[in-house]
Amino acid sequence: MRSIPPRWRPAAALVAAGALLAAMVVSTAEPEDAPRAVHAAGEPRAEVWQVAEAAYPENADNPLAARVWGVYQGPQDQVSVAYQSAGTKQRADLDVIALRPRTKWYGAFVPDAKIRASVQRYIASSQNGDPEKLVQLAVFRMRPWEHAACQRRSTTAERRSYRRWIRELAAGIGATPTLAIMQPDAPFLWCVPDRAVKARLLTYATRTLAALPRTAVYLDAGAADWCENGKGNDPERCAQILKLTGVKHARGFALDSTHYMGPAENVRHGAKIAAILARDGYGTKHFIVDTAKSGRPTRWNDMVPSTKGGLRDDARVCTATVTDRCVTLGIPPTVRVGDPAWGLPDDVVALARRHVDGFVWFGRPWLYRQADPFVMKRARAMARSTPWPRPLTLGSGS
């Protein structure tokens, strides 16, 4: 479904949005308010990569619903490469990750002249002959970004290259049903010395991809515990990032690309952001939540690194279902975000059915520092310690 730029809502809608925002609890929920794995003790069941899942009536135009999500198998994905060369025991563990749809991150490591062909190959493999399957990708193209972006401006050549790369990416996507996540770790925008320039570039990318006939764009908006480095998680601040980077053109926003908060915290936080955007005239915006690494919800500052004195983006892996302050796989990818199987609190279920397009695996906890390379030991440990059921495969009774 095409993402249509929103219009200003009538005054009554703005009043309602303000009332919703005011009614929400301001204090943040504790990470221990985690989903209860109701379905974990039961049998595996068909998932969104096997059968299309219906939208909720509260979110009837959800562009991720009513279609099967494609799963890429090929050389562009670190998990896929490892899975295809794995032994029998390794493969049995990796099924939990490799068989499920994951978001491919594209960045400057793919040259301007090659991004169109690269994404076309990715689409062909992900869809495997079915042009209606959903394809997922994250645009991580800005240079410099993250901590390096706080130190210097983008050069003229980098800015020109960025626009050219985005145009080529859009040409490669074409009319493919696509979920596109824009620039993970967006709160770094607050530290850059050329904020206005980078905001214009991100807006250009958002507008370009959102103009494609079947691409739903979600702008990164940090996480339930992060809207700005060192300054907490004020949803007003997260909403401001979105306003600066073109959310008026987008379907909505994405939460928790690199942090470890749980779905309950992110859904509540995202609903506040959506209410702010509606209040300020940006229309109805929906969002997605990463659940690839939220099997044990943990605040960033509480996470234990995998090595003494290490970094939190290289979190230690849970070794058992009772271990805490560690990372493991969360709720499998799904459109049915309010399913009782996830054990979410009633208020979160109601908010999720209305606001959340999907629980998506766009985080990459199986990679070293969530970047590269793939670490087999991490992946297998997460596959064994996740509280959620394995995927339904031929070996498990399908």
C-alpha positions in Angstrom: 0.0 0.0 0.0 1.3 3.4 -0.8 2.2 5.7 2.1 0.1 8.8 1.5 1.3 12.1 3.0 -1.0 13.0 5.9 -3.3 16.1 5.9 -4.1 18.3 8.9 -6.8 16.8 10.9 -10.0 18.6 12.0 -9.9 20.4 15.4 -11.9 17.6 17.0 -9.2 15.1 16.1 -6.5 17.3 17.6 -8.5 17.6 20.8 -8.9 13.9 20.9 -5.1 13.4 20.4 -4.4 15.8 23.2 -6.7 14.0 25.5 -5.1 10.7 24.7 -1.6 12.1 25.4 -2.7 13.7 28.6 -4.4 10.4 29.8 -1.3 8.3 29.3 0.9 7.6 32.3 3.9 9.8 32.3 6.1 7.5 34.4 8.0 4.8 32.4 7.2 1.2 33.1 9.9 -1.0 34.6 11.5 -3.5 32.3 10.2 -6.3 34.5 6.8 -5.6 33.1 7.7 -8.1 30.5 5.4 -10.2 28.3 4.6 -13.6 29.8 5.4 -16.3 27.3 2.0 -17.9 27.3 2.5 -19.8 24.1 6.1 -20.9 24.8 5.0 -24.1 26.5 2.8 -25.1 23.6 3.4 -26.3 20.1 5.0 -24.1 17.4 2.5 -22.6 15.0 2.5 -21.1 11.6 4.0 -17.6 11.5 3.8 -14.5 9.2 6.5 -15.9 6.8 4.3 -18.9 6.3 0.8 -17.5 6.3 -0.6 -14.0 5.8 -1.9 -12.4 9.0 -4.9 -10.1 9.1 -4.9 -6.5 10.2 -6.8 -5.5 13.3 -10.0 -3.5 12.8 -8.5 -0.6 14.8 -5.6 -0.5 12.2 -7.4 -1.7 9.0 -5.0 -0.1 6.5 -1.9 -1.7 8.0 0.4 -2.2 4.9 2.3 -5.1 6.6 -0.9 -7.2 7.0 -2.6 -9.6 4.6 0.6 -10.7 2.9 3.4 -13.2 3.7 6.7 -11.8 4.7 9.7 -12.9 2.7 12.8 -14.5 4.1 16.1 -13.8 2.4 18.5 -16.7 1.9 21.7 -15.7 0.2 25.2 -14.1 0.5 24.0 -10.6 1.6 22.9 -11.8 5.1 25.4 -13.0 7.7 22.8 -15.3 9.3 22.0 -16.9 6.0 25.6 -17.5 5.0 26.3 -19.2 8.4 23.1 -21.2 8.2 23.7 -22.6 4.7 27.2 -23.9 5.7 26.2 -25.0 9.3 26.4 -28.6 10.5 23.3 -30.5 11.6 23.4 -29.4 15.3 24.2 -25.8 14.5 21.5 -25.7 11.9 18.9 -27.0 14.4 19.7 -24.1 16.7 19.9 -21.5 13.9 16.4 -22.4 12.6 15.0 -20.1 15.3 16.7 -17.1 13.6 17.4 -18.1 10.0 13.9 -19.3 9.0 12.2 -16.0 10.2 12.0 -12.7 8.3 14.7 -10.2 9.2 15.5 -6.7 8.0 18.5 -6.3 5.8 20.6 -3.1 6.6 22.0 -1.3 3.6 24.7 1.4 4.0 27.6 3.1 2.3 29.4 -0.3 2.2 27.3 -0.8 -1.0 28.6 1.7 -3.6 26.2 4.1 -5.3 26.7 2.3 -8.6 25.8 -1.1 -7.1 23.0 -0.5 -4.7 20.2 -0.8 -7.3 21.3 -4.3 -8.5 22.1 -5.4 -5.0 18.6 -4.6 -3.7 17.1 -6.2 -6.7 18.9 -9.4 -6.0 17.8 -9.2 -2.4 14.2 -8.7 -3.4 14.3 -11.6 -5.8 15.6 -14.0 -3.1 13.3 -12.7 -0.4 10.2 -13.1 -2.6 11.3 -16.4 -4.1 8.9 -16.1 -7.0 6.0 -14.4 -5.2 5.9 -10.7 -6.0 3.3 -10.1 -3.3 5.7 -11.0 -0.4 6.8 -8.3 1.9 10.5 -7.3 1.7 12.3 -5.5 4.6 15.3 -3.2 4.6 16.9 -0.6 6.7 18.6 2.5 5.2 21.8 3.2 7.2 23.5 5.3 4.6 24.2 8.6 6.3 28.0 9.5 6.5 29.2 10.2 9.0 26.8 8.8 11.6 26.6 7.8 15.3 29.6 9.0 17.3 31.6 10.0 14.3 28.8 12.3 13.2 29.2 14.2 16.5 32.7 15.2 15.4 32.4 16.4 11.8 30.0 17.5 9.1 29.1 15.6 6.0 31.2 16.8 3.1 29.7 18.1 -0.2 30.7 14.9 -1.9 29.1 12.8 0.8 25.9 14.8 0.5 25.8 14.4 -3.3 26.6 10.7 -3.0 23.8 10.2 -0.4 21.1 11.6 -2.7 22.4 9.5 -5.7 22.5 6.4 -3.6 18.9 7.0 -2.4 17.6 7.5 -5.9 19.3 4.2 -7.0 17.9 2.4 -4.0 14.4 3.6 -4.9 14.8 2.5 -8.5 15.8 -0.9 -7.3 12.7 -1.2 -5.0 10.2 0.0 -7.6 6.7 -1.5 -6.9 7.9 -4.2 -4.5 5.9 -4.4 -1.3 8.5 -3.0 1.1 9.0 -2.1 4.7 11.8 0.5 4.9 13.3 1.7 8.2 15.1 5.0 8.0 18.5 5.6 9.6 18.7 3.5 12.8 20.1 5.3 15.9 18.3 8.5 14.9 18.9 10.2 18.3 22.4 10.9 17.2 20.9 13.7 15.2 21.0 15.8 18.3 24.8 15.8 18.5 25.7 16.5 14.9 27.2 20.0 14.0 25.2 20.1 10.7 21.8 19.0 12.0 19.8 21.0 9.5 21.8 19.5 6.6 21.4 15.9 7.8 17.7 16.5 8.5 17.2 17.7 5.0 19.0 14.7 3.6 16.9 12.3 5.7 13.7 14.1 4.7 14.8 13.7 1.1 15.3 10.0 1.6 12.0 9.6 3.4 10.1 11.5 0.8 11.7 9.6 -2.1 11.0 6.1 -0.7 7.5 7.0 0.6 6.6 8.1 -3.0 7.1 4.5 -4.2 3.7 2.8 -4.8 4.1 0.0 -2.2 6.7 1.1 0.3 5.9 1.8 3.9 8.6 4.0 5.5 9.2 4.0 9.3 11.7 6.6 10.7 13.9 5.5 13.6 12.8 7.2 16.8 15.2 5.8 19.4 13.7 3.5 22.1 11.6 3.6 25.2 14.7 4.5 27.2 16.4 6.7 24.6 15.5 9.9 22.8 18.7 11.8 23.2 22.2 10.8 24.5 22.5 11.4 28.2 19.1 13.1 28.4 16.6 10.3 28.8 13.5 9.3 26.9 11.2 12.3 26.7 8.7 11.4 24.0 8.4 15.0 22.9 12.1 14.9 22.1 11.7 11.6 20.1 8.8 13.2 18.2 10.9 16.2 17.4 13.4 13.9 15.6 10.6 12.6 13.5 9.4 16.1 12.6 12.8 17.1 11.5 13.4 14.0 9.3 10.2 13.9 7.3 7.6 12.0 9.2 4.9 13.9 7.4 5.7 11.8 4.4 6.1 8.4 6.2 3.8 5.7 7.4 5.3 6.2 10.9 8.3 5.3 13.0 10.4 2.5 14.4 11.5 1.8 18.0 14.3 -0.1 19.6 16.6 -0.8 16.7 19.7 -1.1 18.9 18.4 -1.0 22.5 17.0 -3.9 24.6 13.7 -2.6 26.0 10.6 -4.8 25.9 7.5 -4.6 23.7 5.3 -3.3 26.6 7.6 -0.3 27.3 8.0 0.5 23.6 4.3 0.2 22.8 3.4 2.6 25.6 6.2 5.0 24.6 5.3 4.8 20.9 1.7 5.6 21.6 2.8 8.8 23.4 4.9 9.8 20.4 2.0 9.1 18.0 -0.3 11.2 20.2 2.2 14.1 20.1 2.5 13.9 16.3 -1.3 13.9 16.0 -1.6 16.8 18.4 0.9 18.8 16.3 -0.9 18.2 13.0 1.1 15.3 11.6 -1.9 13.0 11.3 -2.3 9.4 12.4 1.1 7.7 12.5 1.7 4.1 13.2 4.9 2.4 14.3 6.8 -0.9 14.4 8.8 -2.3 17.4 11.9 -4.5 17.2 11.5 -7.7 19.2 14.6 -9.6 17.9 16.5 -8.9 21.2 13.8 -8.2 23.8 13.3 -11.7 25.2 14.7 -10.3 28.5 13.8 -6.6 28.5 16.6 -4.5 30.0 17.3 -0.8 30.2 20.5 0.2 28.3 22.2 1.4 31.5 21.4 -1.9 33.2 22.7 -4.2 30.5 25.8 -6.3 31.2 28.4 -6.3 28.4 29.7 -9.7 27.2 33.2 -8.9 28.5 34.4 -7.1 31.6 34.7 -3.4 30.8 33.1 -4.0 27.4 30.4 -2.1 25.5 26.7 -2.5 26.0 26.0 -2.9 22.3 27.9 -6.1 22.8 25.6 -7.4 25.5 26.1 -10.7 27.2 23.8 -13.4 26.0 21.3 -15.1 28.3 22.4 -18.7 29.0 19.1 -19.8 30.6 15.5 -18.6 30.7 16.0 -17.3 34.2 19.1 -15.1 33.5 18.6 -11.4 33.6 20.4 -8.2 32.3 21.2 -10.1 29.2 20.0 -10.4 25.6 18.0 -13.2 23.9 15.4 -13.5 21.2 12.0 -11.9 21.7 8.5 -12.3 20.2 8.7 -13.7 16.7 7.9 -11.3 13.8 4.1 -10.8 13.5 1.3 -8.4 12.5 -0.8 -9.9 15.3 0.8 -7.7 18.0 -2.2 -8.1 20.4 -2.2 -11.9 20.3 -2.9 -13.3 23.8 0.0 -15.7 23.2 2.4 -12.8 23.9 1.1 -12.3 27.4 1.1 -8.5 27.2 -0.8 -6.3 29.7 -4.3 -5.4 28.7 -3.5 -1.7 28.2 -0.5 -2.6 25.9 -2.7 -4.9 23.9 -5.2 -2.1 23.3 -2.5 0.4 22.3 -0.7 -2.2 20.1 -3.9 -3.1 18.1 -4.5 0.5 17.3 -1.0 1.9 16.8 1.5 -0.9 16.0 1.9 -2.3 12.4 4.1 -5.1 13.5 6.7 -6.7 15.8 9.7 -6.8 13.4 13.2 -8.3 13.7 15.2 -5.3 12.5 17.7 -5.5 15.4 20.7 -7.8 14.9 21.8 -9.2 18.3 23.5 -12.2 16.8 26.1 -9.9 15.2 29.2 -8.6 17.1 28.2 -5.2 18.5 25.0 -5.6 16.4 27.0 -4.8 13.3 29.5 -7.4 12.1 30.6 -10.2 12.0 28.0 -13.0 12.8 28.9 -14.8 16.0 27.7 -18.4 16.0 28.1 -18.8 19.7 25.9 -15.8 20.4 23.2 -16.9 18.0 23.0 -20.5 19.3 22.9 -19.3 22.9 20.0 -16.9 22.1 18.2 -19.7 20.2 18.4 -21.9 23.3 17.5 -19.3 25.9 14.6 -17.5 24.2 11.3 -17.9 26.1 9.4 -18.1 22.8 8.6 -21.2 20.7 10.6 -22.4 17.8 9.3 -21.8 14.3 7.0 -24.4 12.8 9.1 -26.5 10.4 8.9 -29.8 8.6 10.8 -31.3 11.5 8.3 -30.0 14.1 5.1 -31.3 12.6 4.0 -29.0 9.8 
